[in-house]
Every structure is written in structure tokens, then in C-alpha cells.
């Protein structure tokens, strides 16, 4: 093996573009490891752990490409592919041209683009709060894509934004849609009467996609970041988002998506809605939970169906022939195959699956467990669901929504385990995601099915997404997967197969 490092002084590109460049390099034959990233202390530690010298990297303002490969030709080809991908993407993105002037500060960018009203901040966490404050000073709403922002910084930013009448979405807000424009990982949805407020990235995507597929459009999606409804943050931005949507003449119903919030925060947030129609999907909330007189749903599917009820729209059939398909799959399973393995790219979808499987098959271990005692590594004979978008799986490699390579390795590994009955997958479409994820996953799915494993897959997306929703589903079906209508139904199908109880798929969520 040989290694190569290319450094670009005082050069910044968005993290999504960095991930795309990493994927372009890793896709080449003969590449063992590759990454494109800023030279932050954390990334320098990763480089050193991978055996690279960091002597040429002067500051966190430097961008690097690093490759380890079979020989020098492979390494040089990969470095060139990474640079081409990264700078071609930057030149083409957002209407910019290769000769467009780069702005080193938000204030300068606003002076030269006076019509701007939203800033997307995606820099290392230690610098993110300062940039977000600068954007607020410039009179902009902010999508704070960065994570690793401290709670005190988040509280200060959100309180300041609320005082200015601005939105501070994040930190760690990966999805939003304002004025019909998707930001971050967003799906293409029709305009309509539902405003979504979400303390969950793929939760927001599932909500907007389900509604679109069921014929109901979306007015806006306001991401909050996962901590907004905690005691520490106090729901500051959730309150501001609900107030904003109440004042929007194009919004008739508000759909709030979150994990169960702190009780006092939930009461204060929902009180903001007053008598305005609001549906809350608090994923994993107690079945008999009542918050401010409202009955939240426990799943994203349940919440989206409740929104249809408020609008007077007929509910779709989310089950179809799933019971028959699960019956056939269960009949073909060896008796010793009883375990479920969930390999998720979406954190909210993983959490929802843990809730549903916990209600049906019993304890499920995870890297993001419902209870601390269920954190992986799991003892033999356990069900396991993993969120592969968490930091321990993305250090030095692209997010699984962008690059499915990590899941391909795990899928093959799980298929060879004679105790595994079901592998459960999500496939997330939309802007920012892999251009053809089903085609990447299908061969490994087919191998798993050939080994005697049942693969249950859910495609999160809409008919208008660039990856072609119907085609993605058909590719997975042809590979032998059971493809479901919602993420919740996929988890129920996995439980039904593992327990040999097909009727589970008809359960109300």
C-alpha cells in the first residue's frame, strides 16, 4: 500500500461536497481508504490514526485530500478524482460559476447579495456558533447544519434569534424547506397546507414524503435540531416555528415531529399553537400520553395519517398485501433464524424502529439505544439495530445516505450469520443523497436472500425526487426484498417475520 496527501491552503468547501469527493475517491478500484476534509483537530487525529503525516497541515482553514491505495498510480488517480469532484461541484452549485467571487465573511456576502435571507452554516462545530451569530447580525435566518455546538451556545443563539424574529434551525439540522426551496437533505414535495416543525432530520423527510405521496402538499419544513425540546434548550425555536406557521396564510395544519420532549417543554411548546390545528408525532411516546390535552402519535406514520384526518383526506392503505408477503417469507425461513439486524442511514428511522421492535420482539440493542443497558456490543442471541450515520461509523468516510459502502459490508456480514432472520434497511432519497442507492444495495440484498435471509427495505422519498422513487422500489423488489409503504410498516414486517406472526403487519401505529 502507498499513501498520498494533497493540501489546499485556506480553502473551504461544504461538508456535503467533502463527502461527495470522499465517495469519488473511494469508488476507484485499488483504493483502501480515502477522505476529503478540513484540517480540524479531530480530522487531524483521524489522519494520524490512518498513518498519515500531518506536518503539512497548518490550520483548520486548510482542506485536504488523503488516499491510501494499492500503488502510486491508484493514489494519484484518486486524488485527481477527489479534486475534480469537489471543485466541479462547488463551481456548479447554487448557480455559481468557476469565476464567481468567493466571500470570506457572511457580512461581505450579504453586501454583494442584498436579496439573501437565509444562511446555511456548515463549518466545524468549534467555529459554527460564531458564524451563526454573524448571520443573525446580517439579518438572516440560519440553517445550522454543523453539529458539536455546545448547549450554552445553542441556547444563546436561539434566544437571540427569537428576539430578532429570526429562525435558528439547528445545530445538527440536516433538513429544511423554506419558500419551496429544500435545504440540506430534503425531498421534492408539492406545495400545500401542512407546515412541518421537526426536531429530527430523517423524521422531517419521512413526514414530508409520506404527505406528498398521499396527495397532501407542504408549506414549509422548519428543522429545530435534536435538542430543541430538551429541558436545557427549552423549545425556544419550536415555539418560534409554530408562531411563524400560525401566521402563514398558506399553512392550515402544523405537524410537529420529535422524540418525546421534556414534559414542561412539551406543554409550553404545544400551548403556543393555541387553537390552531396541530398534530404531534412524538416518536416513542407512551401509548396513553396526553400533552396539553392533545394525544400525540407514537410513530411518523401515525402522525401523517392523523394529519390527513384533520384535513378530511381519505387514509391510504399502508398494508396492502404485506401480510401475504410476510407469510411466504416466514415459511421459507430456517427454524434457527430468529434475529433482526437493522442497518439504518436515518437516525430517526432507527429510533422509530427501536420503539416498534421493542414493543413486539422485545429488547433491541443499538449504538443509539432506548435504554443505556441496551448499548452495543450485544450478547449472542440479541436483536440489533444500528444508526450508521452516527459519528463512530462516519469518521473518515461518507455518511451512508451519500455512500452505502459501509452498509454493503455489514449486509454481507449479517447474511452469513445463520441466526439472522431479517435484515432491515432504509433507503433515503432526495437532494444530497446517493444518486442511485438501490442499485448499489441490490446485489448485496440479493446475496442475502440467496443465503436464506429475509431483507425488508423501505424507500423514503417522493415521485419527484431525482433518484426516481418508483424505480428505486422496483430495483429492491427484483433483488428479492420485501418493500413496504412506510418506515413503521418495515419494522412491523421485520417483527412479523422473526416471530412468524404475519398479523403483526396490520397493527395500528
N, C-alpha and C positions, 0 to 999 in steps of 0.2 A: 504494500500500500504506500501511496505517496500523498502529500498534502499540499494545498495551496491557499493563500490568503490574499485578497485584494481589498485595499482600503481606499475609501473616498472621503477625503478630508472635508469637514464642515458641510456635510450633505445629509439631508433628511428626506425620507420617503415614508408614507403612511404604513402602519403595521400590516394592513391587508396586502399592500404591494410587496412588502418584505416577504410575506408568506407565499405570495404567488411566485416570487423569484426563488424561494427555497424549493418550492414544488418543481419549478422548471429544472433546477439542478438535480434534484433527487430522482427525477424521472429518467435520466440518462443511464444507459447500461454501464456498469462498472463503477458507479458512484456508491460508496459505502455510507457516507454521511455528508450532509451539506446544510448550510444555513445562511440566510441573509438577515442582518440585524444591526441595530445601533450598538455602539460600544459602551453600553451602560455597565456598571459594576457587575450586575447579575449575569449579563451576557458574556462578559469577560471571564467570569468564573466558569461558565459553561464551556467556553472555548478552551480554557486551560484544562478542564476535565477531559476534553476530547483530544488533548495532546498538542494543541496549537500554541505557539508563542504569541504573546500579546504585546510584545515590546514596541511594535509599530503603531499601536493604537493609542492616540494621545488623550482623547476626551470623549465624553458621551455624545458630542456633536459629530463624531466620525461614524460612517456607515461601513460595514464590512461584508464581504462575501467569503465564506470559508468552505472548502471542499476537501474531503478525503476520498481517494478513489484508487482504482486498480493500477493506473500508471499516469505519467505526466500528461499524456495526450488527453486522457479522460478528464483529468483535473482542469486542464486549460479549456477544454470544450465546455465543461460545466460552468466555469467562471464566466465564460463568454455568454452562455445561455442565461445565466442569472442576471448579468448586467443588461443584456438585451431585453429580457422580460421586464425588469424593474424600470428601466428608463423609457422603454417604449410605452409601458402602462402609464407612467407619470406624464409623459408628453401627450398621450391621447386622452387622459382622464379629465372629466369636467369641462370639456370644451377648450382646454388649454392647447397651445401649440408648442413645438420644440423651442421656439424663440420667445415664449411668454416669460415675462419678468418674474423672478422669484421674489417673494416678500419675506423678509426675515422677522417681521413682527406683525401681530394681528392689527395693531393700530395703523400701520402703513398700508396693509392690505385693504382695510376699510376705507382709508382715504382715497385709494385708487379704484375701489369698487364700492361706490357710495350706496348702491342699492342692496348691499348684503344685509341679511337679517339673522343668519344662523352661522355659528362657528362649530365645526367638528374638531374636537381636540383629541388627538391620538398620539401622545408622546409618553415616554416612560413616566411611571407614576410619581416619581420624586419631583418632576417638573410640571405635572399636569395641573395642579391647583393654581399655580401662578399664571399659566396660560389661560385657564378658565376665568380667573379674575380679570385678566386683561380683556377678554372677550366681553365680559359683562360691562366693564368700563366703556367699551366701544359701543354699547347699546345692543348687543346681540343676544339672542337665545343661544344656549350651548348644549350640544350633544357631547358629553364627556365619555368617550369610548374607552379611555385609559382606565385600568384598574390599579391596585396598590396605592390608592389615595387614602390617607388616614381618615378616621371618623371625625376628628375635630375639623379637618379641612373640609370634609363633606358638609358638615353642619354649617360652617361659616359660609361656604359657597351658596348653599341653598337658602339660608336666611337672607343673605344679601340679594340673591336673585329674586326671592319673593318680595322683598322691599322695593326692588326696581321694577316689579311687574314682568319679570323675565322667567323663562324656563331654564332650569339647570338639570338636564337629563343625565343621570349617572351618579357617581362613576360606575364604570363597567356596563354602561347602557349600549348594547350592541344593535338595537333595532329602534327605529322611529319612522314616522311618516307625517310630514307637515306640508300643507298646501299641495297634497297629492304627490309629493316627492319622497321616495324612500331613502332613508339614511342608514348606513351600516348594512347589516344583514336584513334585508327587507324583501317582502314578496310583492308581486304586482297585483293589486286589487282594484276593483271598481269603486268609484265614489259612492257614498251612501250615508245613511243616518246614524251609524254607530261610531262613537268615539271610544278608543281603547286606551286605558291607562294601565301600564304594566310594569311591575317590579320583577320582570322575568323576560329574558331575551327571546328564547325559542317559545316561551309561553305567549308572547305577543305575536310571534309568527304563526303559531298554531291558531290563535284566536282570529287573526285577520284572514288566514287562509280558509278555515272552516266556514266563516261567514261568507266569504266570496264564493266558495264552491256551492254554498247553499242559497245563493242568489241575493245576498244582502251585502251592500257596499259599506265602506268605512270612510268616515270623515277625517280622522286623524289617529295616529298612534303616538302616544307620549310615553317614552321609556323613563323609568324612575331610577334604575339601579337597584340591586337586590337588597340594599339595607334601608331603603327609604322608610319602610313601615316598621322598623325596629324601634325599641324604646330609645335607643341612643340618638337616632335621627329625628324621630317624631312625626314622620309623614308630611314633612313640610312641602315637598314637591307634589305628592299625591293630592294634597289639598289645593295647591295652585293649579294643577292639571284639571281637576274636577271643576273648579271655578271657571277656568278658561273654556272648557267644553260646554258648561251650562250656558255661557254667554254666546256660544257659537250657534247661529241660526241654522246651520247645516247638520247639527247633532240633535237627535231625538232620544237616544239611549246611550248611557255610559256603561262600558264593560270594563270592570276592574279585575285585573289578573295578578295574583300573588301567591306565594306560600302563606300559611297562616301568620298574620301580623301580631304584634303585641296588642293585647286586648284594649288597653286605653287608647292606643294609636288608632286601632280599627274604629272604635266608637267616634273618635274625633274626625277621622277622615270621612266616614260614611255620613256623619252629620252635615258635612259640607254640601252633600248632594241635596239636602232638604227633601222636598217632594219630587225632585227630578228623577225620572226613571233610571235606575242603576241596578245592574246585575253584578254580583261579586263572585268570581271563581277563586276561592281561597284553597288552593290545591292541598289536599291532606287535612283539611279542617275536620273537626268532629262531626259525625253524621247529624247530630241534633243541635249544631251550633246556631246561635242566634246573635247577630251583631246589629245593634241599633234597630231592632225589630225586623231585620232582613235575614232571610235564610240563604246563606252562601252555598254554592255548589262545591263539591269536593274534587271535580275534575274540569279540565278545559272543555271537553266535550259537553259535559253537563251545563257549563256556563253558556257556551254558544247556543245550545238548544233553548236555554232559558231566555236568551236574547230574542230568539225567533218568537217565542211565546209572547213576549212583551210587544213585539211588532205585529203580532197577529199573522205571522207567516207559518205555513204548514211545516211540521218537522219532517226531515228526510228519514229514510230507512237506513240506519247506520249498521245494521246487522246483515241484511241480505241473506245470502246462502252460506254465511260464515260457519254456522253450526254444522252444516253438512261437510264443509271442507275440513273442519277440525276433527270431525268424526273419522273421516277417511285417513287423516294424518295419524291420529292416535292408534288406529287399527294396524298401521304398518310399523309402529314402534316396537323395538325390543323391550321386553319387560324390565330390563335393568336400566333403561334410560328414563330417568325421572327428574333431572335437574334442568334449571333455566339459567341461561347466560345472556344478559342484556349488554350490548355493546353500543353505547349511545354517543352521538355527537352533540346532542342538545341537552343542556343541563336541566332545564325544566321538564323535558320529556323523561329524563332519567328519574327525576324526583317523583313525577306522577306515576311512573311505573313502579317505583318502590312502594308507593302508597297502595296501588291496586293489588300488586302481588302480595304485599304484607297482609291485606285483607283476605286473600284467597289461599295462597300456598304456605303462608307463614313467614318467618324471619328471612330477610334477604340481606346479604352482606354487600357493602359498597365502599368505594372511596369517598362517597358523599352520603353516609348512612343516615337513616331516620333517627337512629339511636347510636350513641358512641360505642356501645358494646358490639355493634354490627359492622364495625370498620374492618375492611380487608387488611391482612390476609384472612381468608375464611377457612374454617376447618373442613375436612373432607365431608362430602355429602351435603354441601350447602348450596343454596341458590345465590347467584351473584349478579348484580347489575353495576356497570361501570360508566361513569361520565368521562369519556376520553377527551373532553375539551378542558378538563382541569389541568392545572399547571404541571403536575407531575408527568403528564403524558404529552405536553406540548413544548417543553423546554428543548430548544434546538430543532424543532420540527413543526410543520404547519398544523393548524387546527384541523381536526378531522372533517369539518364541513368543507374545508378547502382541499384537503388531500386525504383520501381514505386509506393510505398505505398502512397506518398503524392498525386499523380495523381488519384489513386483509390478513395481516399476520395473526391476529388474535382469532379471527374466524377459522382459519385453518387449524390453529392450535385446539380450539374448542371442539371442532368437528372430529378430532382424533380421540377425544375423551369418551370412552364407552358408557359413561354415566350421564352424559348430556343428552337431554331430550329435545330442547328447544334453544335456538339462538334467536334473540330478539334484536332487531335493528331499526333505527330511524334513518331516513334519507331526507335531508333538508335541502330544498331548492330555493331559488331566489337570487337576488343580486349578492355578489360576494362569495357564493358557494361554488363548488366544483361544477364545471360546465356539463358534465355527463356522469354523475356519480353512480347511477345504476349500472352503466356499462362497466365501470371499474369493479363494482362489487359482485356483479352477476357470476363471473367464473368461480369465485370462492364460494358463493352461495350454492351453486350447482354441485361443487365438490362436496360440500357439507351434506346436501340432500342425498348424494350418491353414497355417503358414508352411513346414512340412516338417521340423520338429524333433521328435525323439522325447523325450517327457517321462517320466521314470521317477520314481515317487514311493513313499515308504514312510511309512505311518502308524504312529507309535509310540503305543500305547495299549491299553486293555483294553475288554472288552464293558461293564463297569460305569462307565467314565468318563463324565462329564456330557455330553461332546460327541457320544456315540453312535458308537463305533468303526466298526461296520458301515456306518453311513450316510456317514461321512467317506470311507471307502474307495470306496463306490459313487459318490459325487459326483465323485471324481477319475477313476474309470473312465469315467464318462459324458462327462467332458471330454476323453477320449482318452488318458489316462495309462496307462502300464504300472505296476500297483500290485503290490508284492512282499510276501512274508511276513515278511522281516526286513530290517534295515538293510544287513547284509552282502550279501544277495541283490540289493538295489537297486544296489549298487556293481558287483557282478558283471554284472548286466544292462546297466548303462551301458557297461562294458568290452566286453561281447559285441556290443552294437550298434555301438559305434565301430570295433571290429576286424572286424566281420562274421563273428564266430565264436560262434554260439549255444551251442556246447557248454560255453563258459566258465561258464554259469549253474549247471552241475551240479558245479562244483569244490567240494571239501571245504574248509571254512574253519577 
